[in-house]
Amino acid sequence: MSKERLRELLAELSTELSEASDIDADTRELLGQLHDDIDRITGEEPSSAVERAKSLESRFAANHPVAERIAREFADVLAKMGI
């Protein structure tokens, strides 16, 4: 899996959440931090990105199944990249 796929998934997640009215400020901040993590990935990938992706996944489990699936795939891609 590539960094391009991570960016695609993050864009999908952002699009999905832009249509949701019930996303709290903390969750939006977490998504922003995840964006920052991915932007910083060059040679040394931050393990915090996996933790943030998993946190987003659990927040979306009940009310946002599409967002949950995207966050889960995002965390899986990071794990497969060895992050």
C-alpha positions in Angstrom: 0.0 0.0 0.0 1.2 3.5 -0.7 1.2 6.9 0.7 -1.1 7.9 -2.2 -3.7 5.4 -1.0 -3.5 7.0 2.5 -4.2 10.3 1.0 -7.1 8.9 -1.0 -8.6 7.3 2.1 -8.2 10.5 4.1 -9.9 12.5 1.4 -12.8 10.0 1.3 -13.1 10.2 5.1 -13.1 14.0 5.0 -15.8 14.0 2.3 -17.9 11.6 4.3 -17.6 13.7 7.4 -18.3 17.0 5.6 -21.8 15.7 5.0 -22.4 14.8 8.6 -23.8 17.4 11.0 -23.3 15.5 14.2 -19.4 15.3 14.2 -18.1 17.0 17.3 -15.2 19.5 17.5 -12.9 16.9 19.1 -13.4 14.5 16.3 -12.8 17.2 13.7 -9.6 18.1 15.5 -8.5 14.5 15.5 -9.1 14.3 11.8 -7.0 17.5 11.3 -4.2 15.9 13.3 -4.3 12.8 11.2 -4.0 15.0 8.1 -1.0 16.6 9.7 0.5 13.2 10.5 0.2 12.1 6.9 1.6 15.4 5.6 4.7 14.8 7.7 5.3 11.2 6.6 8.5 11.2 4.7 11.2 8.8 6.0 10.1 8.5 9.6 6.4 7.7 9.9 4.7 8.7 13.2 3.0 5.9 15.0 0.5 8.4 16.3 -1.2 8.2 12.9 -2.3 4.6 13.5 -3.6 5.5 17.0 -5.6 8.5 15.6 -7.1 6.4 12.8 -8.2 3.7 15.3 -9.6 6.4 17.5 -11.7 7.8 14.6 -12.8 4.3 13.7 -14.2 3.7 17.2 -15.9 7.1 17.3 -17.7 6.4 14.1 -18.8 2.8 14.9 -22.4 3.5 15.9 -23.5 6.4 13.8 -21.2 6.6 10.7 -20.6 3.1 9.2 -19.0 4.4 6.0 -16.6 6.6 7.9 -15.9 3.7 10.3 -15.0 1.5 7.3 -12.7 4.2 5.8 -11.0 4.8 9.1 -10.5 1.0 9.6 -9.0 0.7 6.1 -6.8 3.7 6.8 -5.4 2.1 10.0 -4.9 -1.2 8.1 -2.9 0.6 5.4 -0.7 2.2 8.0 -0.1 -1.1 9.7 0.8 -2.8 6.4 3.3 0.0 5.7 4.9 -0.8 9.1 3.9 2.3 10.8 
